[in-house]
């Protein structure tokens, strides 16, 4: 009779197990997890930057506007001396300036023609800049603004056809009209009314609008 024995495994023995291979699907899941993690880190950094630096969002979307710098040249001044003024001048005479931009007053005498047109007072003035550019000015004062407006219309019509016109304002109040009329040989005439005063300046075409704008009356 044969001897049949059941053999038990020896203590400390280990079974030999072959390692399992990781499937491609597992690798894809791992890469996806890593990618999502990186995106979350970047998003968190952007949000923190936006709260810490308020200009972060604006800088990322719209560049800061570059401020514009306007350089204004100083107004020209006369290089020649103005004439001496009489001490007994009328208030209207005194309102006529001794200089306008680069032009200095060189002569001032009564204007008979404007007086014949009904002006209470009228003056002819000459302004020079020390060169060929000279401006002649006729200024008259009437009793009422309506009479002055009639005179201004007549002076403008006599000068010719205006190529530029507009309102004369003192503050927001309209006190008259102005007109610029081109003349001969590079000259121009500007006529304007200021209340009861009417003025007409004749000189270089490229200077008359500035002369009128700078004239204080």
Secondary structure, 3 states (H helix, E strand, C coil): CCCCCCCCCCCCCCCCCCCCCCCHHHHHHHHHHHHHHHHHHHHHHHHHHHHHCCHHHHHHHCCCCCCCCCCCCCCCCCCCCCCCCCCCCCHHHHHCCCEECCEEEEEEEECHHHHHCCCCEEEEEEEECCCCCEEEEEEEECCCHHHHHHHHHHHHHHHCCEEEEEEEEECCEEEEEEEEEECCCCEEEEEEEECCEEEEEEEECCCHHHHHHHCCC
